[in-house]
């Protein structure tokens, strides 16, 4: 039950991320970075699903390592185009700026779903 709930929550969160990235692609037409980030996330979602189907608790690190570079480069490229507009907290900021900052600053949280084995079992719900 807990595992099924964890998978459902992960799917929901990654769907929201993919939706926001698709919105960024519309806000920045002709750029590559939104598709690059979305492709990496979709690839990791698929890899996590395959690993689960094989009975693995996580995607092998070797399968993830190659995806991190294009993910990070896509974020860097996006941040170079979605620069903060001066004007304090009340100023309207470019679309996707907060998304890109979240992807950059909270990478471990965003990409946690393929790394299930890295969490100590005593922190997982339902385990004692």
N, C-alpha and C positions, 0 to 999 in steps of 0.2 A: 504494500500500500504506500509506504513512504517513498519507495523508489519510483513508483508510478506518478506520485504527486511531484516529485523532484523533476522528472522528465517533462511533465505537463507545464510546470512553472518555467523551466528552461526554454521550452518551445515557445511559450507565450512571450517571454522577455526577448528572445532572439527575433521573433516576428515583429515586435515593436521596433527593435533596432533596424531591421531590414526595411521596415516601412519608413522610418526617419531617413535612412540612407537613400531610399528611392525618392523621397521628397527633396533631399539635397541634390540629387541628380537633375531634378527638374529646375531647381534654383540655380544650378551651375551647368547649363547645357554645354555640351562639347568638351567637358572635362572627363578625364579617365578615372580619377580617384574614387568617386562614389561606387562605380562598378567594381573597381579593384577591391575595395573594402567589403562590399557585398559578396563578391565571389569567394573571398577568404572565409567569411562567416558561413556561407552555405557549404563550403568544403569541409569546414570543421564540424558543422552540424551533421553532415553525412558521415564523416569519419567517426563521430561519437555514436551515431546510430549503428554503424557497422561494428564498432567495438562492443557495444551493448549486445548486439546479435550474436557475437562470438563469445559472449560470456566474460569479456574483459571489464574491469572496473574503470578503465581509462583508455584513452587513445594513446598509443605508444609515442613517446617524446620524439622519436625520429619522424613520425608522420606529421607532427605539429610544427617542427622546427622550420621547415621550408615555407610555411604559410605566414610566419611572423614577420619576415622582411617585407613582403608586399603589403601586409596589413599596416605596418608602421610607416612605410613610405607613402601609402595612400593617405594616411592621417596627416603626415607632414605636408604633403602636397595640398591637401584641403585647407590646412591651417594657413598656408601661404596665400590662399585666395580669400579666405573668410577672416579677414583681419578685424580686430576689435575697433569699433568706432568710438573715439573720445566722446565723453558726455556723461560720465557717471553711470549710475545704475538705471537711471530713467531713460537713457538714450537707447534707441532701437539698434539692436546688434544684427549683424548679417545672419541670414539663415544658416543653419548647420554649425555655427560656431560653438555653441554649448555641447552639441553632440560630439563634435571632433575633440573638444577638450576632455569630455568624459571618456571617450575611447582611448585617448592618450594617457590621461591621468589615472584612470581606473582599469587599465588593461588587465590586471590580474583578476579583477571582479568580472569584467566583461567576458573574458576567455576562461573562466573557471570551469565551465561545463565539460570540456574534454579532459580535465585533470582530476577526476573524482578521487583517485588513489592518493592524492597529495594531502588530503584532509585526514587528520587523526580520527580513528574510529570512535574515540570517546566524545568527539564533537558532533557526530552524526546522530540525528534524532532516532530514537528507537534502539540505540545501542547502549550497553552498559559495560 
